[in-house]
């Protein structure tokens, strides 16, 4: 398959970021900054925060969001020269819940503080692992804001998610193992990538088609099923590249992940062949098909 940087580089999404960032700042009545993955992600935080402030009649907070700029976010970087994403570690009670999102989420605000130095180090090392495995472009463009949730062990269930209202933001639990954090960042950045790609390529997945998802053990709409058939294979590509050089405990964890994905990809394979025809864009469909097929080949070669 092509180099991963080429896989994740899609000019249409770059144009989408520029247009959406400009449109949001027009709504807020401010000048749009230079279009970057971070300015795109921040613009959605400003819009989400401004809407909530307006609904609660909080004029002070609304004014902050309407005039927030990249310099307001710069304080979230402990080292101004650091190129890692903005990383925050909100408490559970700081997460918002809304009928508009299936999962809780966090919006950057005047009280937001950067994650602790140890947490930042986890992200820095995780990003280094992802970059060495070829996923630097994906994380740079689609995970410029990372919300670390709960610190857990490898034996715990690790939760992570994204929401369409905050593209470029990833919510994830984490452990003491940066290589595992990188896997989950790649998975969620993959969701962000696909959301943007579908919009940028003018692809609408019909909501009346459903497929059995082995990852959820239930029937899912085609949109969610195709997302799983993209994001989980990306973790297979990553795990296969780093498992052999990972510390023993992490290697065992990643090997188990690959075995599980072998089962789930095999179950999803026939349905994927049908579902992918709903992606009415040749280049996007080609990329998704190639990643799925590569992941199936990798897991099929894994020892049982």
C-alpha positions in Angstrom: 0.0 0.0 0.0 1.2 3.6 -0.4 3.1 5.4 2.3 0.8 6.3 5.2 1.5 10.0 4.8 0.1 9.7 1.3 -2.9 7.7 2.6 -3.8 10.5 5.1 -3.1 13.5 2.8 -6.3 14.5 1.1 -6.4 18.0 -0.4 -10.1 18.2 -0.1 -9.9 18.1 3.7 -7.4 20.9 3.8 -9.8 23.1 1.8 -12.6 22.0 4.2 -10.6 23.1 7.2 -10.0 26.5 5.6 -13.7 27.0 4.7 -15.1 25.9 8.0 -12.6 27.9 10.1 -13.4 31.0 8.1 -17.2 30.4 8.4 -17.0 29.9 12.2 -15.0 33.1 12.7 -17.5 34.9 10.5 -20.3 33.8 12.8 -18.3 34.8 15.8 -17.6 38.2 14.2 -13.8 37.8 14.4 -11.0 37.6 11.8 -10.1 34.1 10.8 -6.6 33.0 11.7 -4.3 31.2 9.3 -5.9 27.8 8.5 -4.1 25.0 10.4 -5.4 21.8 12.0 -5.2 23.5 15.4 -7.0 26.7 14.4 -9.7 24.4 12.8 -10.1 22.4 16.0 -10.1 25.6 18.2 -12.7 27.3 16.1 -15.1 24.5 16.9 -14.4 24.8 20.6 -15.0 28.6 20.4 -18.3 28.0 18.5 -19.5 25.3 20.9 -18.6 27.4 23.9 -20.2 30.6 22.5 -23.4 28.8 21.8 -23.6 27.3 25.3 -22.7 30.7 26.8 -25.4 32.4 24.8 -28.0 29.8 25.9 -27.1 30.4 29.5 -27.1 34.2 29.1 -23.5 34.4 30.3 -22.4 37.6 28.5 -18.8 37.5 30.0 -18.2 34.0 28.8 -19.8 34.7 25.4 -17.5 37.7 24.9 -14.4 35.5 25.8 -15.4 32.9 23.1 -16.2 35.6 20.5 -12.7 37.1 20.9 -10.7 34.0 21.7 -7.6 33.5 19.5 -4.7 31.2 19.2 -2.9 33.3 21.8 -5.6 32.3 24.4 -4.8 28.7 23.7 -1.1 29.3 23.8 -1.2 29.4 27.6 -2.1 25.7 27.5 1.3 24.9 26.2 3.8 24.7 29.0 6.6 25.1 26.5 5.8 27.7 23.8 8.2 26.0 21.4 6.7 22.5 22.0 5.1 21.0 18.9 2.9 18.5 20.7 -0.9 19.0 20.6 -2.8 21.0 23.2 -3.2 18.4 26.0 -5.7 18.8 28.8 -6.8 16.5 31.6 -10.3 17.5 32.6 -12.0 16.1 35.7 -15.1 13.9 35.1 -17.4 16.6 36.5 -16.0 19.1 34.0 -17.3 17.0 31.0 -20.5 18.2 29.4 -23.4 16.1 28.4 -25.8 17.0 25.7 -28.6 15.5 23.7 -26.5 16.5 20.6 -23.7 14.1 21.5 -23.8 10.4 22.5 -20.8 10.8 24.7 -19.6 13.5 27.2 -17.2 16.0 26.0 -15.0 19.0 27.1 -14.8 22.4 25.7 -11.8 24.6 26.2 -12.7 27.7 28.3 -11.0 30.5 30.3 -10.4 28.2 33.2 -8.8 25.4 31.2 -5.3 24.4 32.3 -2.7 22.2 30.6 -2.2 18.6 31.6 0.5 17.8 34.1 4.1 17.4 33.0 3.9 13.6 33.4 0.8 13.4 31.3 2.4 15.6 28.7 5.4 13.3 28.6 3.1 10.3 28.0 1.6 12.1 25.0 5.0 13.2 23.7 6.3 9.7 23.8 3.1 8.3 22.4 3.3 10.7 19.4 6.9 9.7 18.9 5.8 6.0 18.6 3.1 6.9 16.2 5.4 9.0 14.0 7.9 6.3 13.8 5.2 3.9 12.7 4.1 6.3 9.9 1.1 8.0 11.5 2.5 11.4 12.0 0.4 13.1 9.4 -2.8 11.6 10.7 -2.2 12.8 14.3 -0.8 16.2 13.3 -3.9 17.0 11.2 -6.7 15.2 13.1 -5.7 15.2 16.8 -4.3 18.6 17.6 -6.3 18.7 20.8 -6.1 15.7 23.2 -8.3 15.4 26.3 -6.8 12.7 28.6 -9.5 11.2 30.7 -8.8 8.5 33.3 -5.4 6.9 34.0 -5.9 3.1 34.0 -3.9 -0.1 33.8 -3.6 -2.4 30.8 -6.1 -4.8 32.5 -8.8 -2.1 32.5 -11.2 -1.3 29.8 -9.8 1.7 27.9 -12.4 4.1 26.6 -11.9 6.7 23.9 -14.1 8.6 21.6 -14.6 11.6 19.3 -17.6 13.8 18.6 -18.5 15.3 15.2 -19.1 18.7 16.8 -15.4 19.0 17.8 -13.3 17.7 14.9 -9.7 17.5 15.7 -10.3 16.7 19.4 -9.7 13.3 20.8 -10.9 12.0 24.2 -9.1 9.0 25.6 -8.2 7.1 28.7 -4.5 6.4 29.1 -2.1 4.1 30.9 1.6 4.2 31.8 2.5 3.0 28.4 2.8 5.6 25.6 2.8 2.9 22.9 -0.8 2.0 23.9 -1.8 5.6 24.1 -0.6 6.0 20.5 -2.8 3.2 19.4 -5.9 4.9 20.8 -5.0 8.3 19.4 -4.6 6.7 16.0 -8.0 5.0 16.3 -9.8 8.2 17.2 -7.8 10.5 14.8 -8.9 8.0 12.2 -12.6 8.7 13.0 -11.9 12.5 12.7 -10.1 11.9 9.4 -13.0 9.9 8.0 -15.6 12.4 9.2 -13.8 15.2 7.4 -13.1 13.1 4.3 -16.8 12.2 3.9 -17.8 15.8 4.1 -15.0 17.1 1.9 -15.7 14.5 -0.8 -19.5 15.1 -0.6 -20.3 11.6 0.4 -23.5 10.9 2.2 -24.0 7.5 3.7 -27.7 6.4 3.6 -29.1 6.0 7.1 -31.5 3.1 6.1 -28.8 0.5 5.7 -27.5 -1.5 8.6 -24.8 -4.1 9.1 -23.7 -6.4 11.9 -20.7 -4.9 13.7 -18.6 -7.5 15.6 -17.0 -4.6 17.5 -20.3 -3.7 19.0 -22.0 -7.1 18.7 -25.0 -5.5 17.3 -26.5 -4.1 14.0 -25.2 -0.7 13.3 -26.1 2.0 10.7 -23.8 1.9 7.6 -22.1 5.1 8.8 -21.0 3.7 12.1 -20.1 0.3 10.6 -17.8 1.9 8.0 -16.2 4.0 10.6 -15.3 0.8 12.6 -14.0 -0.8 9.4 -11.6 2.1 9.0 -10.5 3.0 12.5 -9.9 -0.5 13.8 -7.8 -1.6 10.8 -5.6 1.5 11.4 -4.8 0.1 14.9 -3.9 -3.2 13.3 -1.4 -1.5 10.9 0.1 0.4 13.9 0.2 -2.6 16.3 1.8 -4.8 13.7 4.6 -2.2 13.2 5.4 -1.7 16.9 4.6 -4.9 18.8 7.9 -6.7 18.1 10.0 -3.9 19.7 7.6 -3.0 22.5 8.3 -4.0 26.2 7.1 -7.5 27.0 3.9 -6.4 28.8 2.9 -4.1 26.0 3.9 -6.7 23.3 1.5 -9.2 25.0 -1.3 -6.5 25.1 -0.8 -5.6 21.4 -0.6 -9.2 20.3 -3.9 -9.9 22.0 -5.3 -6.9 20.2 -4.2 -8.3 16.9 -5.7 -11.7 17.6 -9.1 -10.1 18.6 -9.0 -7.9 15.4 -8.4 -11.0 13.3 -11.7 -12.5 14.6 -13.6 -9.3 14.2 -12.3 -8.4 10.8 -13.1 -11.9 9.5 -16.7 -11.5 10.8 -17.0 -8.0 9.2 -15.3 -8.9 5.9 -18.4 -9.8 3.7 -20.5 -7.0 5.1 -17.7 -4.5 4.4 -17.6 -5.5 0.7 -21.3 -4.5 0.5 -21.1 -1.4 2.8 -18.1 0.1 1.0 -20.1 0.4 -2.2 -22.1 3.1 -0.4 -19.0 5.4 -0.5 -19.7 7.1 -3.7 -16.2 8.5 -4.2 -13.6 6.5 -6.0 -10.4 7.7 -4.2 -11.9 7.6 -0.8 -13.4 4.2 -1.4 -10.0 2.9 -2.7 -8.2 4.1 0.4 -10.7 2.6 2.8 -10.7 -0.7 0.9 -6.9 -0.9 0.9 -6.6 -0.3 4.6 -9.2 -2.9 5.4 -7.6 -5.5 3.1 -4.1 -4.8 4.5 -5.4 -5.2 8.1 -7.1 -8.5 7.1 -3.8 -9.8 5.6 -1.8 -8.8 8.7 -4.1 -10.4 11.2 -4.5 -13.6 9.0 -0.7 -14.0 9.3 -0.7 -13.7 13.1 -0.2 -17.0 15.1 -3.3 -18.2 16.9 
